[in-house]
Amino acid sequence: MGIGGGIALLVIGAILSFGVADRIEGINLTVIGYICMGGGLIALIAAMALNAQRTNTTHREVVERHDNPPAPRV
């Protein structure tokens, strides 16, 4: 999902919670907005943790040198 998906869920949840005044019978848009904001927050934290873990990896390159080839067998 990534950082963008987490931010998108936060924004959609905030719009549903605080910006929508319509009523749909049997559906509470405020609660759905809070659930979206919670999911967005979890997704944002997970994406940042995975990104921080990815930057801490190190890579080592091994170069084998063969300056003096072995003598041919007779």
PLY file of the C-alpha trace (Angstrom):
ply
format ascii 1.0
element vertex 74
property float x
property float y
property float z
element edge 73
property int vertex1
property int vertex2
end_header
0.00 0.00 0.00
2.79 2.41 0.82
2.91 5.90 2.19
0.59 7.32 -0.48
-2.12 4.76 0.27
-1.93 5.50 3.98
-2.26 9.22 3.38
-5.16 8.63 1.00
-7.00 6.55 3.62
-6.41 9.26 6.22
-7.82 11.94 3.91
-10.84 9.88 2.87
-11.54 9.00 6.48
-11.31 12.62 7.58
-13.69 13.69 4.81
-16.19 11.00 5.79
-15.91 11.79 9.50
-15.91 15.55 9.50
-17.06 16.74 6.09
-20.07 14.64 5.12
-23.37 15.63 6.68
-25.61 13.29 4.66
-27.39 10.44 6.37
-27.71 6.95 4.96
-30.09 4.69 6.82
-28.23 1.83 8.49
-24.76 3.23 7.75
-22.85 5.53 10.08
-20.42 7.47 7.87
-18.64 8.95 10.88
-17.64 5.51 12.15
-16.57 4.42 8.66
-14.43 7.55 8.47
-12.78 6.76 11.80
-12.09 3.21 10.64
-10.51 4.53 7.42
-8.37 6.96 9.40
-7.21 4.15 11.71
-6.35 1.93 8.76
-4.53 4.80 7.09
-2.51 5.47 10.22
-1.54 1.81 10.52
-0.61 1.68 6.82
1.45 4.87 7.14
3.35 3.58 10.18
3.99 0.20 8.54
5.22 1.80 5.32
7.57 4.12 7.19
8.93 1.23 9.29
9.56 -0.89 6.20
11.17 2.05 4.42
13.47 2.71 7.39
14.42 -0.96 7.50
15.21 -0.92 3.79
17.63 2.01 4.16
19.63 0.21 6.88
20.74 -2.64 4.62
24.29 -2.77 3.40
25.70 -4.32 0.28
29.18 -5.69 -0.17
30.75 -6.35 -3.51
33.36 -9.08 -3.76
35.79 -8.85 -6.64
38.00 -11.84 -7.37
41.27 -11.00 -9.06
43.27 -13.48 -11.08
46.48 -11.61 -11.82
48.72 -14.68 -12.06
46.94 -17.54 -13.80
48.05 -20.98 -12.69
50.77 -22.67 -14.75
49.49 -25.11 -17.34
49.79 -28.77 -16.47
52.04 -30.92 -18.59
0 1
1 2
2 3
3 4
4 5
5 6
6 7
7 8
8 9
9 10
10 11
11 12
12 13
13 14
14 15
15 16
16 17
17 18
18 19
19 20
20 21
21 22
22 23
23 24
24 25
25 26
26 27
27 28
28 29
29 30
30 31
31 32
32 33
33 34
34 35
35 36
36 37
37 38
38 39
39 40
40 41
41 42
42 43
43 44
44 45
45 46
46 47
47 48
48 49
49 50
50 51
51 52
52 53
53 54
54 55
55 56
56 57
57 58
58 59
59 60
60 61
61 62
62 63
63 64
64 65
65 66
66 67
67 68
68 69
69 70
70 71
71 72
72 73
